[in-house]
Amino acid sequence: MATGNAGNVTENAQGDVILDHSQLSSGTEGSGLGCNITVNAGRNLQMVNSSKIKTNSAPDKFSLSQGGDAGNISLQAKEIQINTVSAINSSTSSSGRAGNIDVQADNVSLNKGYIGSLSQGANSSGNTGTINITANNRVDLTDSTIGNFSEADLTEAAAKAIKPGVINLTAQQINFDNGTVSADANGNNGIASDVVLNARDINLSNNSGIGSLAKGNSNGGNVFMTAHDIHFNHSIILTDAKGTGAAGKVNISFAHWLTLDHSYLSTIAKSGNGGAITLQGGELFSLRNSAITTTVEGGLGNGGNINVTADILLMDTGILEANAASGNGGDINLNLKGLIPSGDSLILGGANIWNDTAPTLNIIQAVSESGINGVTKITAPQLNLSGVLSNLGAPLFDSSVLSPDYCNLGAGSTLSRKGRGGLLPKGSDLSF
């Protein structure tokens, strides 16, 4: 039985480090600790053509329940590029943890690249490593994936000791172009990792996604996002519990704008409780052909709550739904200074779940098919032709008083932007 610890591997370079069809790897078998891999480049670190940096922990051949922790991976350079099917990975198939991955640079870019942590196999601990990606300027994710994946089947007692790693992305600007960040727990009694993004600007486009998938009775991970401006274009955040576990929650904080264009923020539970979605802003929250949903498809799980705080909520074929099948519908709380739906159309509440949408149709509802409907609370003014502000607390909202052209509202009607002054743009003028 192997019990010794592996030595560490360190590469320091004043200039560039280029891995081309190359591999740096370490592994441990048994209870010994794995080898750490450290690369420090004075200029650039580039990985191309299926190059790999990886660490692994495997169980002892004679005592499958034992295993040491996999080695950590640390990369530091001015520019780090992980391209053309190259990968950084730490995994465990033993009782030990997967190693942590730490990437630091001025700019980090992945183009058909991969960074991941994996816990798999019948003897696995379910403990994935933490992934930290920190850039002084930008993190760019193009046709690439960053992920924490646990496939361990655990007893209830073993599950209490699980401490899955976290995925952290920190930069001035984070850009996704068909990029994915995923934290999954595919076994029993598992816990998916949390995903945390912090930046000044966060942009997701071209079928990008951030999510957490949980199977069996595992619970989904949470998604936390903080930025000044956040833009989604044909992209999604999804936490999905496909078994009896609960879906993870989504928390987004934005100081200026949060815009969704043909995009979704969703939590789904098959029979457990739906995850809550909290959006804390900010001047403008815009939904254009987009939806915020917390859904429980069956069982007795309750729909997750939806909480939104912003100056203006602009709905242009937008949906806010907290629905459930047999459990209770989630509550929807909108703390706004103004609610502007497009097309003179806003459906608020209703006895049945709306599954279909049409252009200019906007929906806010918290409905249970056989349980208790959720409560919808809206604190927002309604703008009418005479410029009088009226309460929007009633369940019926006549949006026909709204005009898409603020200049033609009539004498005495104004809608002035606080701070620097000026009129808010019309919905058709917004371009993201």
Secondary structure, DSSP 8 states (H G I E B T S, - for coil): --------EEEEESS-EEEES-EEEEEEESSS----EEEEESSEEEEESS-EEEEEEE--SS-TT-------EEEE-SEEEEETT-EEEEEESSSS----EEEEEEEEEEES-EEEEEE-STT-------EEEEEEEEEEEES-EEEEEE-----HHHHTT-----EEEE-SEEEEES-EEEEEE-SSS-B---EEEE-SEEEEESS-EEEEEE-TT-B---EEEEEEEEEEES-EEEEEE-SSS----EEEEEEEEEEEES-EEEEEESSS----EEEE--SEEEEEEEEEEEEE-STT-----EEEEEEEEEEEEEEEEEEESSS----EEEEEEEEEEGGG--EE--SS------TT--EEE--BSSS----EEEE-EEE-TT--EEE--SS---GGG--S-GGGS-TT---B-SSS--B---GGG---
